[in-house]
Amino acid sequence: MGKRKRDRQPAMWVTTTDLPTAASHPFYRRLNQLLREHGFDDFVEAHCAGFYAATMGRPGLPPGIYFRLLLIGYFEGIDSERGIAWRAADSLALRDFLGLDLHDVPPDHSTISRTRRLIVVETHRAVFTWVAQCLGHAGLIKGKTIGLDATTLEANAALRSIVRRDTGEGYEEFLTRLAKASGIGTPTRADLARLDRKRKKKGSNDEWTHPRDPDAKVTKMKDGRTHLANKAEHAIDLETGAIVGVTVQGADQGDTTTMQQTLPEAAAQLEAVATVTDDAVKPIEEVVADKGYHSRTTVHDLETLAIRTYISEPDRGPQSWIDQRAERDAVYANRRRIRGARQTPPSPTRRTARTPLRASLRNRWPASRARPRPRERPEAIARARQCIQSRSLDAAPLRGWHSTGASGPRSCARGPPQCLWPRIDEAIVWIWARDASPTPARRTSTGLIT
């Protein structure tokens, strides 16, 4: 049994060939190869040269390493610069991806933050366009069908630090002034909390802002909490999954408002990709989004731009279309498309409870997709044709079939009458169901003729 050494003396000289090496991650190795083939480092260094001093100051973080660190944060799911710096220092595979040797010190989080604030947004957008053009060369951007979706991101700003837009006073100072104006000479925290509890619309973005992050807006997150947040909206090529447009807007804006900025941004990126791919990338023809993006104005505007919409429609009940015939036609056309054959039908093997949602989804499918067609049998078809030609049905008693007469519902002992057979194919299906059903229970649950 081996034992761990309690005391060890490090060697004074260690050759580089004796140092341990780890195999690079295949994904990052292939990514580095693609970036090197397309000249990524030369491109970003040329665009970022104006942000670096030639001779003065300590050596800065190279642009190629900085943008690779952003890629690490995206691929590893790390949303903080401290986490990116720690991950880069901890992983030998990521150090190899960044081009750092074992004796090189990985960048600190403050260096990453300083470099991010130094490089302007236009340069980041230019790098994004360059990556999209590389994807276009590889055939990974089609541009025909675009999906839109947005999410709220909590801002790095405390809600307690907000100030008034008109006076610049803090929240507690504002409550103290209101308490004194109401007759409380020396208000306590309990008095301030009681006064604040009775106020309405106390977190309005028209009245409050954050002094160091004015773009952050007071909003309710998806988990129900109230925070200062931003809204990130993405446009994605649904055929390949490539991101073709990203915008960050105020979290207090609705989806129908923010898409007016995101969709033109995606169209501009697709045009930039089409210029280097000999117009192999198509312009936007279809837009897919959830029900938050649905409005009669939005659907009509997209139809005016010759863009087909597949936007889920919320249940709004009966609507009035007075003097809005064009909007009505656009909304109805969108409704037909989302209920059409393009939508994937539910799996027939999945069994769910009979809920109103399931019933509404079942009613959206065409009859040919909602119920599988019965297997054709030659003898049943031939017998049905003979029955129709002879105008008489020699059918055995069949339970559960009803027809409506002058005296109300009555049972048909010899099968349904001829008035319930408007087409020959229904007669064939009924004969097959009668012959193929082994028990009366199956006969009554077929529901083939209504």
C-alpha positions in Angstrom: 0.0 0.0 0.0 1.4 3.4 -1.0 1.5 6.1 1.6 1.3 9.9 1.0 4.4 11.8 1.8 4.0 14.1 4.7 7.0 16.3 3.9 8.4 16.8 0.5 11.1 19.1 -0.8 10.3 20.7 -4.2 12.9 20.5 -6.9 14.9 23.6 -7.8 15.0 22.9 -11.5 12.3 21.2 -13.5 12.5 20.7 -17.3 9.4 21.5 -19.3 9.3 18.0 -20.7 8.7 16.7 -17.2 5.7 18.9 -16.5 2.3 17.2 -16.7 0.2 18.0 -19.7 -3.5 17.4 -20.3 -5.2 16.6 -23.5 -7.1 19.5 -25.0 -10.8 19.3 -25.1 -11.8 18.1 -28.6 -14.5 20.9 -28.9 -12.1 23.7 -27.9 -9.3 22.2 -30.0 -11.5 22.1 -33.1 -12.8 25.7 -32.3 -9.3 27.0 -32.1 -8.5 25.4 -35.4 -11.4 27.1 -37.1 -10.6 30.5 -35.6 -7.0 30.1 -36.7 -8.0 29.1 -40.2 -10.3 32.2 -40.6 -7.7 34.6 -39.1 -9.7 35.5 -36.0 -6.8 37.0 -34.0 -5.7 39.2 -36.9 -9.2 40.5 -37.3 -9.9 41.4 -33.6 -6.4 42.9 -33.2 -6.9 45.2 -36.1 -10.3 46.4 -34.8 -9.1 46.8 -31.2 -5.8 48.5 -32.0 -7.2 52.0 -31.2 -8.1 51.0 -27.6 -4.5 50.0 -26.6 -1.5 52.3 -26.1 1.6 51.7 -28.1 4.3 52.0 -25.5 3.0 53.3 -22.2 1.4 51.3 -19.4 1.5 47.7 -18.4 0.8 45.1 -21.2 -2.9 44.7 -21.7 -5.1 41.7 -22.2 -4.8 40.7 -25.9 -8.1 40.9 -27.8 -7.9 37.3 -29.0 -7.7 36.1 -25.4 -10.4 38.5 -24.2 -13.0 37.3 -26.8 -12.0 33.7 -26.2 -12.8 34.3 -22.5 -16.3 35.5 -23.5 -16.7 32.3 -25.5 -15.7 30.3 -22.5 -18.4 32.1 -20.4 -21.0 31.3 -23.1 -20.1 27.6 -23.6 -19.5 26.9 -19.9 -22.7 28.7 -18.8 -20.8 31.2 -16.5 -22.4 34.6 -16.1 -19.8 36.4 -14.1 -16.3 37.6 -14.8 -15.0 36.2 -11.6 -16.3 32.8 -12.5 -14.7 33.0 -16.0 -11.3 33.9 -14.5 -11.5 31.1 -12.0 -12.4 28.6 -14.6 -9.6 29.6 -16.9 -7.1 29.3 -14.1 -8.4 25.9 -13.0 -8.6 24.0 -16.3 -5.6 23.0 -18.3 -7.7 22.4 -21.4 -9.0 26.0 -21.2 -5.5 27.3 -20.7 -4.5 25.6 -23.9 -7.5 27.1 -25.6 -6.4 30.6 -24.5 -2.8 29.9 -25.5 -1.4 30.1 -22.0 1.6 28.1 -20.9 1.9 26.7 -17.3 4.2 29.6 -16.3 1.7 32.2 -17.7 -0.7 33.9 -15.2 -4.3 33.8 -16.4 -6.1 37.2 -16.5 -7.8 38.4 -13.4 -11.4 39.3 -13.2 -10.6 43.0 -12.9 -8.5 42.8 -16.1 -11.4 41.2 -18.0 -13.8 43.9 -16.6 -11.5 46.7 -17.5 -11.0 45.4 -21.1 -14.8 44.9 -21.5 -15.4 48.6 -20.6 -12.6 49.7 -22.8 -13.8 48.1 -26.0 -17.0 49.8 -27.3 -20.2 48.0 -28.3 -19.7 48.6 -32.0 -16.5 46.6 -31.9 -18.3 43.7 -30.2 -21.0 43.9 -32.9 -18.4 43.8 -35.6 -16.9 40.6 -34.1 -20.4 39.1 -33.9 -20.9 39.9 -37.6 -17.6 38.3 -38.5 -18.6 35.1 -36.6 -22.0 35.1 -38.4 -20.2 35.4 -41.8 -18.0 32.4 -40.9 -21.2 30.5 -40.2 -22.6 31.6 -43.5 -19.6 30.3 -45.3 -20.1 26.9 -43.6 -23.8 26.8 -44.6 -25.0 27.1 -41.0 -27.2 30.2 -41.6 -30.3 29.9 -43.9 -32.2 33.1 -42.9 -35.6 31.9 -44.0 -37.3 31.1 -40.6 -36.4 33.3 -37.6 -37.5 32.6 -34.0 -37.8 35.4 -31.4 -37.6 35.0 -27.7 -36.6 37.2 -24.8 -35.7 36.9 -21.1 -35.0 39.2 -18.2 -31.5 39.4 -16.8 -30.9 40.7 -13.2 -28.8 43.8 -13.3 -25.7 44.3 -11.1 -27.4 47.1 -9.2 -29.2 47.1 -5.8 -32.8 48.1 -5.7 -32.1 50.0 -2.4 -29.8 52.4 -4.3 -32.3 53.9 -6.6 -32.8 57.7 -6.6 -35.5 60.1 -7.7 -35.2 61.4 -11.3 -36.4 64.9 -10.3 -34.7 65.5 -6.9 -32.0 62.9 -6.8 -32.8 61.8 -3.2 -32.7 58.2 -2.2 -35.7 56.0 -1.3 -35.4 56.3 2.4 -34.9 60.1 2.2 -38.0 60.3 0.1 -40.0 58.3 2.6 -38.7 60.5 5.5 -39.8 63.6 3.7 -43.3 62.2 3.1 -43.6 61.1 6.8 -42.7 64.6 8.0 -45.1 66.2 5.6 -47.9 63.9 7.0 -47.2 65.1 10.6 -44.7 62.5 11.9 -41.8 64.5 13.4 -39.2 61.8 13.9 -40.3 58.8 11.9 -39.0 55.4 12.8 -38.4 52.5 10.4 -41.7 51.0 11.3 -43.4 54.3 10.5 -41.6 54.4 7.1 -42.5 50.8 6.4 -46.2 51.5 7.2 -46.2 54.6 5.1 -44.5 52.8 2.2 -47.0 49.9 2.4 -49.9 52.2 1.7 -48.4 53.9 -1.4 -49.4 52.8 -4.9 -47.0 52.6 -7.9 -44.0 53.1 -5.6 -41.6 51.5 -8.0 -42.4 53.4 -11.2 -39.5 53.6 -13.7 -40.7 57.1 -14.7 -39.9 58.4 -11.2 -36.9 56.2 -10.1 -33.5 55.3 -11.7 -30.2 53.8 -10.6 -27.3 56.4 -10.5 -24.7 53.9 -11.8 -26.9 51.8 -14.1 -29.6 54.0 -15.7 -30.5 51.3 -18.3 -31.6 48.9 -15.6 -35.4 49.0 -15.0 -37.5 48.0 -12.0 -39.4 44.9 -13.1 -40.8 41.6 -11.8 -38.7 38.6 -12.5 -40.2 35.3 -13.6 -39.9 33.9 -10.1 -42.0 36.7 -8.7 -39.3 38.8 -7.2 -38.8 42.5 -8.0 -35.4 43.6 -9.2 -33.5 46.0 -11.4 -33.1 44.1 -14.6 -32.5 44.3 -18.4 -34.2 42.4 -21.2 -32.1 40.4 -23.6 -33.9 39.4 -26.8 -32.5 36.9 -29.4 -33.3 36.1 -33.0 -32.4 32.6 -34.0 -32.3 30.8 -37.3 -34.6 27.9 -36.6 -33.2 25.7 -39.3 -29.7 25.6 -37.9 -29.9 27.1 -34.4 -27.5 29.9 -35.1 -28.0 33.2 -33.3 -28.4 36.0 -35.9 -29.4 38.9 -33.7 -29.1 40.1 -30.1 -30.5 43.2 -28.4 -30.5 44.4 -24.8 -33.4 46.7 -24.0 -35.4 47.9 -21.0 -37.0 45.2 -19.0 -40.2 47.3 -18.7 -40.9 47.1 -22.4 -43.3 44.5 -23.9 -42.4 41.9 -26.5 -44.3 43.6 -29.2 -42.2 46.7 -28.6 -38.8 45.1 -28.3 -39.2 43.0 -31.5 -39.3 46.2 -33.5 -35.6 46.6 -32.7 -34.5 42.9 -32.7 -36.0 41.9 -36.1 -34.3 44.8 -38.0 -31.0 43.9 -36.2 -31.4 40.3 -37.4 -32.2 41.4 -40.9 -29.1 43.6 -41.0 -26.9 40.7 -39.8 -28.4 38.5 -42.5 -27.7 41.1 -45.2 -24.1 41.3 -44.0 -23.8 37.5 -44.2 -25.4 37.5 -47.7 -22.8 39.9 -49.1 -20.0 37.4 -48.4 -21.9 34.2 -49.4 -23.1 35.3 -52.9 -26.6 35.8 -51.6 -26.9 32.2 -50.5 -28.6 33.4 -47.3 -32.3 34.2 -47.9 -34.1 37.2 -46.4 -36.5 36.7 -43.6 -39.7 35.0 -44.8 -41.2 33.5 -41.6 -41.2 34.6 -38.0 -42.0 32.2 -35.1 -42.7 33.6 -31.6 -44.8 32.9 -28.5 -48.0 34.5 -27.5 -46.3 37.5 -25.9 -45.5 38.8 -29.3 -49.1 38.5 -30.6 -51.1 41.6 -31.4 -53.2 42.6 -34.4 -50.9 45.5 -35.2 -47.8 43.3 -35.1 -49.3 40.6 -37.3 -50.6 43.1 -39.8 -47.2 45.0 -40.0 -45.3 41.7 -40.6 -47.8 40.7 -43.3 -47.3 44.1 -44.9 -43.6 43.3 -45.1 -44.4 40.0 -46.8 -43.3 38.0 -43.7 -45.4 34.9 -42.8 -46.1 34.8 -39.0 -46.4 31.7 -36.8 -47.2 33.5 -33.5 -49.2 31.7 -30.8 -52.4 33.5 -30.1 -53.6 34.0 -26.5 -57.2 33.3 -25.6 -58.8 36.7 -25.8 -62.4 35.7 -26.5 -64.6 37.5 -29.0 -63.0 40.6 -30.6 -64.3 43.6 -32.4 -63.0 44.3 -35.9 -64.8 47.5 -36.8 -62.8 49.4 -39.4 -59.9 46.9 -39.0 -60.5 44.5 -41.9 -56.8 44.2 -42.9 -55.8 43.4 -39.3 -58.6 40.9 -39.0 -57.5 39.1 -42.2 -53.9 39.0 -40.9 -54.9 37.6 -37.5 -57.1 35.0 -39.1 -54.3 34.0 -41.5 -51.9 33.6 -38.7 -54.4 31.5 -36.8 -54.8 29.2 -39.7 -51.1 28.7 -40.1 -50.4 27.8 -36.4 -53.3 25.3 -36.6 -52.1 23.9 -39.9 -50.1 20.8 -40.9 -46.8 22.6 -40.3 -47.3 22.2 -36.6 -46.1 18.8 -35.2 -49.0 16.7 -34.0 -48.9 15.2 -30.5 -47.5 11.8 -30.0 -50.3 9.1 -30.2 -48.5 7.0 -27.6 -48.5 9.6 -24.9 -51.5 9.4 -22.6 -52.6 12.5 -20.8 -55.6 13.5 -18.7 -58.7 14.7 -20.4 -58.4 18.4 -19.8 -59.7 21.5 -21.6 -56.2 22.1 -22.9 -56.0 18.6 -24.4 -59.4 19.1 -26.0 -58.4 22.4 -27.5 -55.2 20.9 -28.9 -57.1 18.0 -30.4 -59.6 20.2 -32.1 -56.8 22.1 -33.9 -55.6 19.1 -35.8 -57.1 18.1 -39.2 -59.3 15.0 -39.0 -56.9 13.0 -41.1 -54.1 13.7 -38.6 -56.1 13.4 -35.4 -57.3 9.9 -36.0 -55.4 7.2 -37.9 -57.2 5.9 -41.0 -58.6 2.3 -40.6 -56.8 -0.4 -42.4 -58.5 -1.2 -45.7 -59.9 -4.7 -46.1 -60.9 -5.8 -49.7 -63.8 -8.0 -48.5 -65.3 -5.2 -46.4 -65.0 -2.7 -49.3 -66.6 -5.1 -51.8 -69.5 -5.9 -49.4 -70.1 -2.2 -48.8 -70.3 -1.5 -52.5 -72.8 -4.3 -53.0 -74.9 -3.0 -50.2 -75.0 0.5 -51.6 -75.7 -0.7 -55.1 -78.6 -2.8 -53.9 -79.9 0.0 -51.7 -80.4 -2.5 -48.9 -78.2 -3.1 -45.9 -78.2 -6.6 -44.6 -76.5 -5.5 -41.3 -76.5 -7.2 -38.0 -78.0 -5.4 -35.0 -75.5 -2.8 -33.9 -75.8 -1.2 -30.5 -75.1 2.4 -29.8 -76.1 3.9 -33.1 -78.8 6.6 -32.9 -80.6 8.8 -35.4 -83.0 11.7 -34.8 -86.5 11.5 -36.1 -89.8 13.4 -35.6 -90.4 11.8 -32.3 -86.9 12.3 -30.9 -83.9 10.0 -30.7 -84.5 6.4 -31.6 -82.3 3.3 -31.9 -81.5 1.8 -35.3 -81.6 -2.0 -34.9 -80.4 -2.6 -38.5 -77.7 0.0 -38.6 -77.8 3.7 -39.5 -80.3 4.7 -42.2 -79.3 5.7 -45.6 -79.8 9.4 -44.9 -76.6 9.3 -42.7 -74.5 8.2 -45.6 -73.6 11.2 -47.7 -70.5 9.5 -49.2 -69.5 6.0 -50.2 -66.3 6.1 -48.1 -68.3 6.5 -44.9 -70.4 3.5 -45.8 -67.2 1.5 -46.3 -65.8 2.6 -43.0 -69.0 1.8 -41.2 -69.2 -1.7 -42.7 -65.5 -2.3 -41.8 -66.1 -1.1 -38.2 -69.1 -3.4 -37.8 -67.2 -6.5 -39.1 -64.0 -5.7 -37.3 -65.3 -4.8 -33.9 -65.3 -7.9 -31.6 -67.4 -6.4 -28.9 -70.3 -4.0 -28.7 -68.2 -1.7 -26.6 -65.8 -1.0 -29.5 -68.8 -0.5 -31.8 -70.2 2.2 -29.6 -66.9 4.0 -29.2 -65.9 4.2 -32.9 -67.6 7.5 -33.6 -66.9 7.2 -37.3 -70.3 8.7 -38.4 -71.9 11.7 -36.7 
